[in-house]
Amino acid sequence: MRHIINLVVENQSGVLARIAGLFSARGFNIESLTVGKPFGDETSNMTLVVRGDDWVIEQVTKQLNKLIDIIHVTDVTENDFVGRELALVKIACPANKRSDASEIANIFRAKVVDISNRSLTLELTGSESKINAFLETLKAFGIKDVARTGPIAMLRDSNVRPD
């Protein structure tokens, strides 16, 4: 099963190396990793995507909690959370196909972020399934490049879902 684990860590050099070392030493794989500073320079938020059964995830969580640089560990998978990914997609798109590409972008609520004589670069934020569907739809144009973040996640405070 796929798990999304949020970490709050001290923002110091070597923290990422220690986390990666912990995973590799135990034969666990990090499927994706996203890191950002929410405020100031003291801490960073990390979102890890890890696959494994309950035992593997329990071991990962226990080992992460033992690292001195980690302030807080949360497996958001079993909770109600908001999750998003970001993708930048460059497609082959001569001028005569731009209106078709723009129509698809509008359907998915993607933004055009770069344009040239031969290509169009689109930005899309959404769930993994939305981004996968977007990429599948764009295959007809010819995908030249994709940059994708992997998921970030945040626990919900309520059951209200405006999205």
DSSP file (Angstrom, degrees, kcal/mol; ACC not computed):
  #  RESIDUE AA STRUCTURE BP1 BP2  ACC     N-H-->O    O-->H-N    N-H-->O    O-->H-N    TCO  KAPPA ALPHA  PHI   PSI    X-CA   Y-CA   Z-CA
    1    1 A M              0   0    0      0, 0.0    51,-2.6     0, 0.0     2,-0.4   0.000 360.0 360.0 360.0 146.9    0.0    0.0    0.0
    2    2 A R  E     -A   51   0A   0     49,-0.2     2,-0.4    75,-0.0    49,-0.2  -0.722 360.0-168.6 -89.0 131.6    1.1    3.5   -0.7
    3    3 A H  E     -A   50   0A   0     47,-3.2    47,-2.5    -2,-0.4     2,-0.6  -0.949  15.6-149.1-122.9 142.0    1.6    5.9    2.3
    4    4 A I  E     -A   49   0A   0     -2,-0.4    72,-1.9    45,-0.2    73,-0.8  -0.954  19.9-169.6-108.8 119.2    2.1    9.6    2.4
    5    5 A I  E     -AB  48  75A   0     43,-3.0    43,-3.0    -2,-0.6     2,-0.4  -0.942   7.6-155.3-116.5 124.0    4.2   10.6    5.3
    6    6 A N  E     -AB  47  74A   0     68,-3.3    68,-2.7    -2,-0.5     2,-0.4  -0.808  12.8-170.8 -96.9 137.4    4.7   14.2    6.4
    7    7 A L  E     -AB  46  73A   0     39,-2.9    39,-2.6    -2,-0.4     2,-0.5  -0.973  18.4-155.9-125.9 141.6    7.8   15.2    8.4
    8    8 A V  E     +AB  45  72A   0     64,-2.2    63,-2.9    -2,-0.4    64,-1.7  -0.989  31.9 175.9-109.8 121.3    8.7   18.4   10.2
    9    9 A V  E     -AB  44  70A   0     35,-2.7    35,-2.4    -2,-0.5     2,-0.2  -0.861  37.9 -97.0-126.8 157.0   12.5   18.5   10.3
   10   10 A E  E     -A   43   0A   0     59,-3.0     2,-1.7    -2,-0.3    33,-0.3  -0.551  41.8-120.1 -68.4 136.8   15.2   20.9   11.5
   11   11 A N        +     0   0    0     31,-2.7     2,-0.3    -2,-0.2    -1,-0.1  -0.592  66.0 127.7 -84.8  83.3   16.5   22.8    8.5
   12   12 A Q    >   -     0   0    0     -2,-1.7     3,-1.3    57,-0.1     4,-0.3  -0.936  65.8 -92.0-134.8 155.8   20.1   21.8    8.7
   13   13 A S  T 3  S+     0   0    0     -2,-0.3    -2,-0.0     1,-0.2     0, 0.0  -0.426 108.7  29.1 -66.1 143.3   22.6   20.3    6.3
   14   14 A G  T 3> S+     0   0    0     -2,-0.1     4,-2.2     4,-0.0    -1,-0.2   0.232  84.6 107.9  94.4 -13.0   22.7   16.5    6.3
   15   15 A V  H <> S+     0   0    0     -3,-1.3     4,-2.2     1,-0.2     5,-0.2   0.946  82.4  46.2 -63.2 -48.1   19.1   15.9    7.4
   16   16 A L  H  > S+     0   0    0     -4,-0.3     4,-2.8     1,-0.2     5,-0.2   0.895 111.4  52.7 -61.7 -40.0   18.0   14.7    4.0
   17   17 A A  H  > S+     0   0    0      1,-0.2     4,-2.5     2,-0.2    -1,-0.2   0.891 109.0  49.6 -63.0 -39.9   21.1   12.4    3.8
   18   18 A R  H  X S+     0   0    0     -4,-2.2     4,-2.1     2,-0.2    -1,-0.2   0.892 112.3  47.6 -67.1 -38.9   20.3   10.9    7.1
   19   19 A I  H  X S+     0   0    0     -4,-2.2     4,-1.9     2,-0.2    -2,-0.2   0.940 114.0  46.4 -66.6 -46.3   16.7   10.2    6.1
   20   20 A A  H  X S+     0   0    0     -4,-2.8     4,-2.7     1,-0.2     5,-0.2   0.894 112.1  52.0 -62.5 -39.7   17.8    8.7    2.8
   21   21 A G  H  X S+     0   0    0     -4,-2.5     4,-2.5    -5,-0.2    -1,-0.2   0.886 106.0  54.1 -63.3 -39.8   20.4    6.6    4.6
   22   22 A L  H  X S+     0   0    0     -4,-2.1     4,-1.0     2,-0.2    -1,-0.2   0.922 112.3  44.3 -59.1 -45.2   17.9    5.3    7.0
   23   23 A F  H  <>S+     0   0    0     -4,-1.9     5,-2.5     1,-0.2     3,-0.5   0.937 115.2  45.9 -66.7 -47.4   15.7    4.1    4.1
   24   24 A S  H ><5S+     0   0    0     -4,-2.7     3,-0.9     1,-0.2    -2,-0.2   0.871 107.5  57.5 -67.9 -35.3   18.5    2.6    2.0
   25   25 A A  H 3<5S+     0   0    0     -4,-2.5    -1,-0.2     1,-0.2    -2,-0.2   0.799 113.1  41.0 -63.9 -28.0   20.0    0.8    5.1
   26   26 A R  T 3<5S-     0   0    0     -4,-1.0    -1,-0.2    -3,-0.5    -2,-0.2   0.393 115.4-112.7-101.4   2.1   16.7   -1.0    5.6
   27   27 A G  T < 5 +     0   0    0     -3,-0.9     2,-0.3    -4,-0.5    -3,-0.2   0.708  69.5 140.4  75.7  20.4   16.0   -1.7    2.0
   28   28 A F      < -     0   0    0     -5,-2.5     2,-0.4    -6,-0.2    -1,-0.3  -0.691  42.7-138.6 -94.0 150.9   13.0    0.6    1.9
   29   29 A N        -     0   0    0     22,-0.3     2,-0.7    -2,-0.3    22,-0.6  -0.899   3.4-141.6-113.4 138.4   12.4    2.8   -1.2
   30   30 A I  E     -C   50   0A   0     -2,-0.4    20,-0.2     1,-0.2     3,-0.1  -0.880  13.2-169.1 -93.2 115.2   11.3    6.5   -1.3
   31   31 A E  E    S-     0   0A   0     18,-2.8     2,-0.3    -2,-0.7    -1,-0.2   0.902  70.8  -6.2 -73.5 -42.1    8.9    6.8   -4.2
   32   32 A S  E     -C   49   0A   0     17,-1.0    17,-2.3    -3,-0.1     2,-0.4  -0.988  60.9-162.7-151.0 158.1    8.8   10.6   -4.1
   33   33 A L  E     -C   48   0A   0     -2,-0.3     2,-0.4   116,-0.3    15,-0.2  -0.989   5.8-178.4-144.9 127.8   10.1   13.3   -1.9
   34   34 A T  E     -C   47   0A   0     13,-1.9    13,-2.6    -2,-0.4     2,-0.4  -0.996   7.1-173.8-128.9 134.9    9.1   17.0   -1.7
   35   35 A V  E     +C   46   0A   0     -2,-0.4     2,-0.3    11,-0.2    11,-0.2  -0.983  11.2 155.6-131.4 139.3   10.8   19.5    0.7
   36   36 A G  E     -C   45   0A   0      9,-2.2     9,-3.5    -2,-0.4    -2,-0.0  -0.989  39.5-118.8-157.0 157.2    9.9   23.1    1.4
   37   37 A K        -     0   0    0     -2,-0.3     7,-0.2     7,-0.2     3,-0.1  -0.884  19.7-168.7 -98.3 118.5   10.3   25.7    4.1
   38   38 A P  S    S-     0   0    0      0, 0.0     2,-0.3     0, 0.0    -1,-0.2   0.932  71.7  -8.2 -72.6 -44.3    6.9   26.9    5.5
   39   39 A F  S  > S-     0   0    0      4,-0.3     4,-0.6     1,-0.1     3,-0.3  -0.989 112.2 -20.1-150.9 142.9    8.2   29.9    7.4
   40   40 A G  T  4 S-     0   0    0     -2,-0.3    -1,-0.1     1,-0.2     0, 0.0   0.016  86.0 -74.0  56.9-161.0   11.7   31.2    8.3
   41   41 A D  T  4 S+     0   0    0      1,-0.1    -1,-0.2    -3,-0.1   -30,-0.1   0.319 105.2  87.3-117.3   5.3   14.8   29.1    8.3
   42   42 A E  T  4 S+     0   0    0     -3,-0.3   -31,-2.7   -32,-0.1     2,-0.3   0.894  93.6  18.2 -78.5 -39.9   14.4   26.9   11.4
   43   43 A T  E  <  -A   10   0A   0     -4,-0.6     2,-0.3   -33,-0.3    -4,-0.3  -0.858  58.3-155.2-130.8 163.1   12.3   24.0   10.0
   44   44 A S  E     -A    9   0A   0    -35,-2.4   -35,-2.7    -2,-0.3     2,-0.5  -0.961  16.8-132.0-131.5 152.5   11.4   22.3    6.7
   45   45 A N  E     -AC   8  36A   0     -9,-3.5    -9,-2.2    -2,-0.3     2,-0.4  -0.900  22.9-169.0-102.7 134.5    8.4   20.2    5.8
   46   46 A M  E     -AC   7  35A   0    -39,-2.6   -39,-2.9    -2,-0.5     2,-0.5  -0.967   9.8-161.3-121.8 140.2    9.0   17.0    3.9
   47   47 A T  E     -AC   6  34A   0    -13,-2.6   -13,-1.9    -2,-0.4     2,-0.4  -0.982  13.4-172.2-120.0 118.9    6.5   14.8    2.2
   48   48 A L  E     -AC   5  33A   0    -43,-3.0   -43,-3.0    -2,-0.5     2,-0.5  -0.879  13.4-153.9-108.4 139.8    7.6   11.2    1.5
   49   49 A V  E     +AC   4  32A   0    -17,-2.3   -18,-2.8    -2,-0.4   -17,-1.0  -0.977  23.8 173.7-112.1 123.4    5.7    8.7   -0.5
   50   50 A V  E     -AC   3  30A   0    -47,-2.5   -47,-3.2    -2,-0.5     2,-0.4  -0.978  22.2-145.1-131.2 138.6    6.6    5.1    0.6
   51   51 A R  E     +A    2   0A   0    -22,-0.6   -22,-0.3    -2,-0.4     2,-0.3  -0.877  45.3 105.1-103.9 138.3    5.1    1.8   -0.5
   52   52 A G        -     0   0    0    -51,-2.6    -2,-0.1    -2,-0.4   -24,-0.0  -0.887  63.3 -84.7 168.4 163.9    4.8   -1.0    2.0
   53   53 A D     >  -     0   0    0     -2,-0.3     4,-2.3     1,-0.1     5,-0.2  -0.176  59.1 -85.9 -77.2 179.7    2.6   -3.1    4.2
   54   54 A D  H  > S+     0   0    0      1,-0.2     4,-2.3     2,-0.2     5,-0.2   0.855 128.5  53.6 -58.2 -37.1    1.6   -2.0    7.7
   55   55 A W  H  > S+     0   0    0      2,-0.2     4,-2.4     1,-0.2    -1,-0.2   0.931 109.2  47.7 -64.8 -45.7    4.7   -3.6    9.2
   56   56 A V  H  > S+     0   0    0      1,-0.2     4,-2.7     2,-0.2    -2,-0.2   0.928 113.6  47.3 -61.2 -45.7    7.1   -1.7    6.8
   57   57 A I  H  X S+     0   0    0     -4,-2.3     4,-2.7     1,-0.2    -1,-0.2   0.886 110.7  52.1 -65.8 -38.1    5.3    1.6    7.4
   58   58 A E  H  X S+     0   0    0     -4,-2.3     4,-2.5    -5,-0.2    -1,-0.2   0.918 111.7  46.8 -62.3 -42.9    5.4    1.1   11.2
   59   59 A Q  H  X S+     0   0    0     -4,-2.4     4,-2.7     2,-0.2     5,-0.2   0.919 112.1  50.2 -64.5 -44.2    9.2    0.4   11.0
   60   60 A V  H  X S+     0   0    0     -4,-2.7     4,-2.7     1,-0.2     5,-0.2   0.940 112.3  47.5 -58.6 -48.0    9.7    3.4    8.8
   61   61 A T  H  X S+     0   0    0     -4,-2.7     4,-2.2     1,-0.2    -2,-0.2   0.916 112.8  48.3 -62.1 -44.9    7.8    5.6   11.3
   62   62 A K  H  X S+     0   0    0     -4,-2.5     4,-0.9     1,-0.2    -1,-0.2   0.925 113.6  46.8 -61.5 -44.8    9.6    4.3   14.3
   63   63 A Q  H >X S+     0   0    0     -4,-2.7     4,-0.7     1,-0.2     3,-0.6   0.896 111.3  51.2 -66.8 -39.7   13.0    4.7   12.7
   64   64 A L  H >< S+     0   0    0     -4,-2.7     3,-1.1     1,-0.2     6,-0.2   0.909 105.8  55.7 -62.5 -41.2   12.2    8.3   11.5
   65   65 A N  H 3< S+     0   0    0     -4,-2.2    -1,-0.2     1,-0.2    -2,-0.2   0.734 101.8  59.0 -64.4 -21.3   11.1    9.2   15.0
   66   66 A K  H << S+     0   0    0     -4,-0.9    -1,-0.2    -3,-0.6     2,-0.2   0.711  81.1 100.3 -79.7 -20.8   14.5    8.1   16.3
   67   67 A L  S X< S-     0   0    0     -3,-1.1     3,-1.2    -4,-0.7   -48,-0.0  -0.492  71.5-141.2 -70.7 132.9   16.4   10.6   14.2
   68   68 A I  T 3  S+     0   0    0      1,-0.3    -1,-0.1    -2,-0.2    -4,-0.0   0.773  96.5  57.1 -67.1 -28.6   17.4   13.6   16.2
   69   69 A D  T 3  S+     0   0    0    -54,-0.1   -59,-3.0   -60,-0.1     2,-0.5   0.568  86.8  92.8 -81.8  -8.1   16.7   16.2   13.4
   70   70 A I  E <   +B    9   0A   0     -3,-1.2   -61,-0.2    -6,-0.2     3,-0.1  -0.767  47.3 179.1 -93.4 125.2   13.0   15.1   13.0
   71   71 A I  E     +     0   0A   0    -63,-2.9     2,-0.3    -2,-0.5   -62,-0.2   0.849  67.8   5.3 -90.0 -40.4   10.5   17.1   15.0
   72   72 A H  E     -B    8   0A   0    -64,-1.7   -64,-2.2     2,-0.0     2,-0.4  -0.995  55.3-162.5-152.2 140.1    7.3   15.4   14.0
   73   73 A V  E     +B    7   0A   0     -2,-0.3     2,-0.4   -66,-0.2   -66,-0.2  -0.990  13.2 176.3-124.4 129.5    6.2   12.4   11.8
   74   74 A T  E     -B    6   0A   0    -68,-2.7   -68,-3.3    -2,-0.4     2,-1.0  -0.979  23.2-152.6-136.3 123.0    2.6   12.0   10.5
   75   75 A D  E     -B    5   0A   0     -2,-0.4     3,-0.5   -70,-0.2   -70,-0.2  -0.834  18.0-177.9 -87.8 104.6    1.3    9.2    8.2
   76   76 A V    >   +     0   0    0    -72,-1.9     3,-1.8    -2,-1.0    -1,-0.2   0.610  58.9  90.5 -81.3 -11.1   -1.5   11.2    6.6
   77   77 A T  T 3  S+     0   0    0    -73,-0.8    -1,-0.2     1,-0.3     4,-0.1   0.851  87.3  45.7 -56.4 -41.8   -2.7    8.2    4.5
   78   78 A E  T 3  S+     0   0    0     -3,-0.5    -1,-0.3     2,-0.1     2,-0.2   0.458 109.7  69.1 -83.2  -0.3   -5.2    6.9    7.1
   79   79 A N  S <  S-     0   0    0     -3,-1.8     2,-0.7    -4,-0.1    -3,-0.0  -0.582  97.2 -88.5-112.3 173.5   -6.6   10.3    7.8
   80   80 A D        +     0   0    0     -2,-0.2    76,-2.7    76,-0.1     2,-0.3  -0.759  63.4 160.1 -82.9 117.4   -8.7   12.8    5.9
   81   81 A F  E     -D  155   0B   0     -2,-0.7     2,-0.5    74,-0.3    74,-0.2  -0.919  43.9-123.0-139.9 162.4   -6.2   15.0    4.0
   82   82 A V  E     -D  154   0B   0     72,-3.1    72,-2.1    -2,-0.3     2,-0.4  -0.929  34.7-176.0-102.4 128.1   -5.8   17.4    1.0
   83   83 A G  E     +D  153   0B   0     -2,-0.5     2,-0.3    70,-0.2    70,-0.2  -0.980   6.2 171.5-129.3 141.5   -3.2   16.2   -1.5
   84   84 A R  E     -D  152   0B   0     68,-2.1    68,-2.4    -2,-0.4     2,-0.3  -0.982  14.0-161.0-144.1 154.0   -1.9   17.9   -4.6
   85   85 A E  E     -E  126   0C   0     41,-2.6    41,-2.0    -2,-0.3     2,-0.4  -0.896  13.5-140.7-125.6 161.2    0.8   17.5   -7.2
   86   86 A L  E     -E  125   0C   0     64,-0.4    63,-2.5    -2,-0.3     2,-0.4  -0.981  19.0-176.2-121.5 136.6    2.3   19.9   -9.6
   87   87 A A  E     -EF 124 148C   0     37,-2.5    37,-2.5    -2,-0.4     2,-0.5  -0.999  15.7-161.8-133.8 137.8    3.3   19.1  -13.2
   88   88 A L  E     -EF 123 147C   0     59,-2.9    59,-2.5    -2,-0.4     2,-0.5  -0.982  18.8-172.4-110.6 127.6    4.9   21.1  -15.9
   89   89 A V  E     -EF 122 146C   0     33,-2.7    33,-2.9    -2,-0.5     2,-0.6  -0.979  12.4-160.6-128.9 122.2    4.3   19.5  -19.3
   90   90 A K  E     -EF 121 145C   0     55,-2.7    54,-3.0    -2,-0.5    55,-1.6  -0.898  18.3-175.8-101.7 124.8    6.0   20.6  -22.6
   91   91 A I  E     -EF 120 143C   0     29,-2.9    29,-1.9    -2,-0.6     2,-0.5  -0.868  34.9-105.5-119.1 152.6    4.2   19.4  -25.7
   92   92 A A  E     +E  119   0C   0     50,-2.7    27,-0.3    -2,-0.3    26,-0.0  -0.646  53.5 161.2 -70.4 123.7    4.9   19.7  -29.4
   93   93 A C        -     0   0    0     25,-2.4    23,-0.2    -2,-0.5    26,-0.1  -0.633  22.1-166.8-155.7  87.8    2.4   22.3  -30.5
   94   94 A P    >   -     0   0    0      0, 0.0     3,-2.3     0, 0.0     4,-0.5  -0.264  46.5 -93.4 -67.5 166.7    2.8   24.3  -33.7
   95   95 A A  G >  S+     0   0    0     22,-0.5     3,-1.1     1,-0.3     4,-0.4   0.804 123.0  60.8 -54.1 -35.4    0.6   27.4  -34.1
   96   96 A N  G 3  S+     0   0    0      1,-0.2    -1,-0.3     2,-0.1     4,-0.2   0.593 108.3  44.2 -73.4  -8.5   -2.2   25.5  -36.0
   97   97 A K  G <> S+     0   0    0     -3,-2.3     4,-2.2     2,-0.1    -1,-0.2   0.386  84.5  96.5-111.2   1.6   -2.7   23.2  -32.9
   98   98 A R  H <> S+     0   0    0     -3,-1.1     4,-2.8    -4,-0.5     5,-0.2   0.865  81.0  53.1 -62.6 -38.6   -2.7   25.8  -30.2
   99   99 A S  H  > S+     0   0    0     -4,-0.4     4,-2.0     2,-0.2    -1,-0.2   0.901 110.0  48.8 -66.6 -38.1   -6.4   26.3  -29.9
  100  100 A D  H  > S+     0   0    0      2,-0.2     4,-1.9     1,-0.2    -2,-0.2   0.928 113.8  46.3 -63.6 -44.7   -6.9   22.5  -29.5
  101  101 A A  H  X S+     0   0    0     -4,-2.2     4,-2.4     1,-0.2    -2,-0.2   0.893 111.8  51.3 -65.3 -40.0   -4.2   22.4  -26.8
  102  102 A S  H  X S+     0   0    0     -4,-2.8     4,-2.4     2,-0.2    -1,-0.2   0.867 107.1  53.9 -65.7 -36.3   -5.7   25.5  -25.0
  103  103 A E  H  X S+     0   0    0     -4,-2.0     4,-2.0     2,-0.2    -1,-0.2   0.918 110.3  46.2 -64.0 -43.3   -9.1   23.9  -25.0
  104  104 A I  H  X S+     0   0    0     -4,-1.9     4,-1.9     2,-0.2    -2,-0.2   0.920 111.2  52.8 -64.1 -43.3   -7.7   20.8  -23.3
  105  105 A A  H  X>S+     0   0    0     -4,-2.4     5,-3.2     1,-0.2     4,-0.6   0.910 108.9  50.1 -58.2 -43.1   -5.8   23.0  -20.8
  106  106 A N  H ><5S+     0   0    0     -4,-2.4     3,-0.7     3,-0.2    -1,-0.2   0.895 106.6  54.4 -63.7 -40.5   -9.0   24.8  -20.0
  107  107 A I  H 3<5S+     0   0    0     -4,-2.0    -1,-0.2     1,-0.2    -2,-0.2   0.904 117.0  37.1 -59.5 -41.5  -10.9   21.6  -19.4
  108  108 A F  H 3<5S-     0   0    0     -4,-1.9    -1,-0.2    -5,-0.1    -2,-0.2   0.441 112.3-118.9 -89.6  -1.0   -8.2   20.5  -16.8
  109  109 A R  T <<5 +     0   0    0     -3,-0.7    16,-0.3    -4,-0.6    -3,-0.2   0.863  60.4 154.9  61.1  39.2   -7.7   24.1  -15.5
  110  110 A A      < -     0   0    0     -5,-3.2     2,-0.4    -6,-0.2    14,-0.2  -0.566  36.2-132.2 -90.4 159.5   -4.1   24.1  -16.6
  111  111 A K  E     -G  123   0C   0     12,-2.6    12,-2.9    -2,-0.2     2,-0.6  -0.895  11.5-125.7-113.6 143.4   -2.2   27.3  -17.3
  112  112 A V  E     +G  122   0C   0     -2,-0.4    10,-0.2    10,-0.2     3,-0.1  -0.792  34.2 169.3 -81.8 121.1    0.0   28.0  -20.3
  113  113 A V  E     +     0   0C   0      8,-2.9     2,-0.3    -2,-0.6     9,-0.2   0.546  62.1  17.9-113.0 -11.8    3.4   29.1  -18.8
  114  114 A D  E     -G  121   0C   0      7,-1.4     7,-3.0     2,-0.0     2,-0.4  -0.970  60.3-173.7-158.6 146.4    5.6   29.1  -21.9
  115  115 A I  E     +G  120   0C   0     -2,-0.3     2,-0.3     5,-0.2     5,-0.2  -1.000   8.3 164.9-143.2 141.0    5.1   29.2  -25.6
  116  116 A S        -     0   0    0      3,-2.5    -2,-0.0    -2,-0.4   -23,-0.0  -0.818  54.6 -88.1-139.7-177.7    7.4   29.0  -28.6
  117  117 A N  S    S+     0   0    0     -2,-0.3   -22,-0.5     1,-0.2     3,-0.1   0.792 126.4  25.7 -64.0 -27.3    7.0   28.4  -32.3
  118  118 A R  S    S+     0   0    0    -24,-0.1   -25,-2.4     1,-0.1     2,-0.3   0.521 121.7  35.5-116.4  -8.4    7.2   24.6  -31.8
  119  119 A S  E     -E   92   0C   0    -27,-0.3    -3,-2.5   -26,-0.1     2,-0.4  -0.934  50.2-151.0-147.8 167.2    6.0   23.9  -28.3
  120  120 A L  E     -EG  91 115C   0    -29,-1.9   -29,-2.9    -2,-0.3     2,-0.5  -0.997  13.7-151.7-137.8 134.0    3.7   24.8  -25.4
  121  121 A T  E     -EG  90 114C   0     -7,-3.0    -8,-2.9    -2,-0.4    -7,-1.4  -0.951  16.3-167.5-112.3 127.6    4.5   24.4  -21.7
  122  122 A L  E     -EG  89 112C   0    -33,-2.9   -33,-2.7    -2,-0.5     2,-0.4  -0.859  11.2-149.5-116.2 146.3    1.5   23.8  -19.4
  123  123 A E  E     +EG  88 111C   0    -12,-2.9   -12,-2.6    -2,-0.3     2,-0.4  -0.958  18.5 178.7-115.0 131.0    1.3   23.9  -15.6
  124  124 A L  E     -E   87   0C   0    -37,-2.5   -37,-2.5    -2,-0.4     2,-0.4  -0.998  11.5-168.5-135.8 135.0   -1.3   21.7  -13.8
  125  125 A T  E     +E   86   0C   0     -2,-0.4     2,-0.3   -16,-0.3   -39,-0.2  -0.971  40.5  87.9-117.7 135.9   -2.0   21.3  -10.1
  126  126 A G  E    S-E   85   0C   0    -41,-2.0   -41,-2.6    -2,-0.4    -2,-0.0  -0.991  71.7 -32.5 169.8-166.4   -4.2   18.5   -8.8
  127  127 A S     >  -     0   0    0     -2,-0.3     4,-2.3   -43,-0.2     5,-0.2  -0.267  59.6-106.3 -73.1 164.3   -4.5   14.9   -7.7
  128  128 A E  H  > S+     0   0    0      1,-0.2     4,-2.5     2,-0.2     5,-0.2   0.901 121.7  51.4 -58.2 -42.1   -2.3   12.2   -9.1
  129  129 A S  H  > S+     0   0    0      1,-0.2     4,-2.3     2,-0.2    -1,-0.2   0.874 108.4  51.5 -67.0 -36.2   -5.3   10.8  -11.1
  130  130 A K  H  > S+     0   0    0      2,-0.2     4,-2.3     1,-0.2    -1,-0.2   0.924 111.9  46.3 -64.4 -44.0   -6.0   14.2  -12.6
  131  131 A I  H  X S+     0   0    0     -4,-2.3     4,-2.6     2,-0.2    -2,-0.2   0.903 111.7  51.4 -66.9 -40.4   -2.4   14.7  -13.7
  132  132 A N  H  X S+     0   0    0     -4,-2.5     4,-2.3    -5,-0.2    -1,-0.2   0.918 111.1  47.9 -61.1 -42.8   -2.3   11.2  -15.1
  133  133 A A  H  X S+     0   0    0     -4,-2.3     4,-2.2     2,-0.2    -2,-0.2   0.895 111.1  51.7 -64.4 -40.0   -5.5   11.8  -17.1
  134  134 A F  H  X S+     0   0    0     -4,-2.3     4,-2.0     2,-0.2    -2,-0.2   0.930 110.8  47.3 -61.2 -47.2   -4.0   15.1  -18.4
  135  135 A L  H  X S+     0   0    0     -4,-2.6     4,-0.9     1,-0.2    -2,-0.2   0.899 110.8  51.9 -62.4 -41.1   -0.8   13.4  -19.5
  136  136 A E  H >< S+     0   0    0     -4,-2.3     3,-0.6     1,-0.2     4,-0.3   0.906 110.4  48.8 -61.7 -41.8   -2.8   10.7  -21.3
  137  137 A T  H >< S+     0   0    0     -4,-2.2     3,-0.8     1,-0.2    -1,-0.2   0.857 109.6  52.4 -66.1 -36.1   -4.8   13.3  -23.1
  138  138 A L  H >X S+     0   0    0     -4,-2.0     3,-1.7     1,-0.2     4,-1.1   0.602  83.3  88.4 -79.0 -10.9   -1.7   15.3  -24.2
  139  139 A K  T << S+     0   0    0     -4,-0.9     3,-0.4    -3,-0.6    -1,-0.2   0.841  78.5  65.2 -55.7 -33.1    0.0   12.2  -25.7
  140  140 A A  T <4 S+     0   0    0     -3,-0.8    -1,-0.3    -4,-0.3    -2,-0.1   0.786 102.5  48.0 -61.8 -27.0   -1.7   12.9  -29.0
  141  141 A F  T <4 S-     0   0    0     -3,-1.7    -1,-0.2    -4,-0.2    -2,-0.2   0.772 122.3-103.5 -81.3 -27.4    0.3   16.2  -29.3
  142  142 A G     <  -     0   0    0     -4,-1.1   -50,-2.7    -3,-0.4     2,-0.5   0.638  27.3-125.1  97.8 100.0    3.6   14.5  -28.5
  143  143 A I  E     -F   91   0C   0    -52,-0.2   -52,-0.3    -4,-0.2     3,-0.1  -0.649  27.2-179.9 -79.4 123.0    4.9   15.1  -25.0
  144  144 A K  E     -     0   0C   0    -54,-3.0     2,-0.3    -2,-0.5   -53,-0.2   0.791  65.2  -6.0 -91.8 -33.3    8.4   16.5  -25.1
  145  145 A D  E     -F   90   0C   0    -55,-1.6   -55,-2.7     2,-0.0     2,-0.4  -0.983  54.3-162.2-162.5 149.9    9.2   16.8  -21.4
  146  146 A V  E     -F   89   0C   0     -2,-0.3     2,-0.4   -57,-0.2   -57,-0.2  -0.997   2.7-174.1-138.3 133.0    7.5   16.4  -18.0
  147  147 A A  E     +F   88   0C   0    -59,-2.5   -59,-2.9    -2,-0.4     2,-0.4  -0.999  16.8 178.5-123.1 126.8    8.6   17.7  -14.6
  148  148 A R  E     -F   87   0C   0     -2,-0.4   -61,-0.2   -61,-0.2    -2,-0.0  -0.987  24.9-153.8-136.2 137.8    6.4   16.4  -11.7
  149  149 A T        -     0   0    0    -63,-2.5  -116,-0.3    -2,-0.4   -62,-0.1   0.802  33.5-129.5 -80.8 -29.2    6.6   17.1   -8.0
  150  150 A G        -     0   0    0    -64,-0.3   -64,-0.4  -118,-0.1    -1,-0.1  -0.216  51.8 -43.7  83.6 166.4    5.0   14.0   -6.4
  151  151 A P        -     0   0    0      0, 0.0     2,-0.3     0, 0.0   -66,-0.2  -0.300  44.5-166.7 -75.1 150.4    2.3   14.6   -3.8
  152  152 A I  E     -D   84   0B   0    -68,-2.4   -68,-2.1  -119,-0.1     2,-0.3  -0.918  19.2-168.0-118.4 154.6    2.3   17.1   -1.0
  153  153 A A  E     -D   83   0B   0     -2,-0.3     2,-0.3   -70,-0.2   -70,-0.2  -0.988  18.1-171.9-148.0 152.5   -0.4   16.6    1.7
  154  154 A M  E     -D   82   0B   0    -72,-2.1   -72,-3.1    -2,-0.3    -2,-0.0  -0.990  32.3-112.0-144.8 135.0   -2.0   18.4    4.6
  155  155 A L  E     -D   81   0B   0     -2,-0.3   -74,-0.3   -74,-0.2     2,-0.2  -0.344  34.1-120.4 -64.0 145.1   -4.5   17.0    7.1
  156  156 A R        -     0   0    0    -76,-2.7   -76,-0.1     1,-0.1    -1,-0.1  -0.576   9.6-153.4 -82.8 150.2   -7.9   18.5    7.0
  157  157 A D  S    S+     0   0    0     -2,-0.2     2,-0.3     3,-0.1    -1,-0.1   0.648  77.8  12.1 -92.0 -20.4   -9.4   20.2   10.0
  158  158 A S  S    S-     0   0    0      2,-0.2    -1,-0.0   -78,-0.0    -2,-0.0  -0.833  77.4-104.9-145.3 179.4  -13.0   19.5    9.1
  159  159 A N  S    S+     0   0    0     -2,-0.3     2,-0.4    -3,-0.1    -3,-0.0   0.358  79.1 116.9 -92.1   4.2  -15.2   17.5    6.8
  160  160 A V        -     0   0    0      1,-0.0    -2,-0.2     2,-0.0    -3,-0.1  -0.610  45.5-169.5 -75.6 128.7  -16.0   20.5    4.6
  161  161 A R        +     0   0    0     -2,-0.4    -1,-0.0     1,-0.1    -2,-0.0  -0.828  16.8 171.0-124.8  91.8  -14.6   19.9    1.1
  162  162 A P              0   0    0      0, 0.0    -1,-0.1     0, 0.0    -2,-0.0   0.640 360.0 360.0 -75.4 -12.3  -14.7   23.0   -1.1
  163  163 A D              0   0    0      0, 0.0    -2,-0.0     0, 0.0     0, 0.0   0.512 360.0 360.0 -81.7 360.0  -12.6   21.4   -3.9
